[in-house]
Amino acid sequence: MAKQKNTSWLDDEEEVSIEVQDCNGIPLDNGDSVIATKDIKVKGASDIKRWDVFKNIRLTDDAELIESGKMVLRTEFFKKK
């Protein structure tokens, strides 16, 4: 008689959701547009000016980072449009 393995941890799929918020605490979703709240110097690219708009953002695994194109942006410098 073969011993069965305990695989109960596979059945308990807990969905871990990270809530990403902008600088004002408003939740962000994939595809949102955000606006820069201050000037940011960027190495190797043109600087980000206040009120620059980034459209169609993507959320990352980190709650403090979002992606727009090839740039990774910190949420503390952006607000939802």
N, C-alpha and C positions, 0 to 999 in steps of 0.2 A: 504494500500500500504506500503510494507516494505521498509525501507531505506537501500540502498546498501552500504556496507563498501568500503572505499577507499583502494584498494590493489595494487595500481600502483607501489609501491615500490618493490613489489615482481617481477614485470615484468622487472625492470631495474637491471639485474644481471651484476654488474660490477666485472670483474675478477681482483682480486688483486694478482699481482705476485711480489714476493720478489726476487730481484736479489742478489744472494750470490756470493761474490768475495773472492779470495784468497789474500795473503799478497801483491801481485803485481798488484791487480786489475783485474785479469783475471776471467771471470765468471765461476762458478762451476755448474755442473749438477749432478743429481742422477746417481750413478754408476761410477763416475770419481775416479781416484787415486790421492792421494796427498802425498807430502813428507814433513817431519818436517824440519823446517829451523833452529831450535835451540834445545838444550837439555831441556826437561821439566820434572820436578819432579812430580810424581803421587802418591797420597796417596792411600794405599791399593792395589797397583799393581806395576808392574815393570815400571821403568822410561822410558820415550820416548827419544831416542837418535836422534841426528841430522842425517838426511838422512833416517830415518825409513819411510817405505812406508805403507800407509793405502789404501787398495783397496775397491772398491764398497761402496763409502760413500753414505749417505742419507742426504738430506737437511731437516732442521727443519723449524719451523715457525719463528725463529729468524735468521736474516741475518748474525749474527756473530757466529753462532754455526752450526756444522755439526756432524753427528753420524757415527761411524764406529764400528760395533759390538755392544758391550755394553758401549762403551766410547762415551762421548760427548766432542768434540774438538772445540777449538776456532780457527776461520779461520785466525786470525792474525799471527799464528805460522806455517802455512802450505802454500805450493805452489802447483799448479797443475803440475802433472807429464806429 
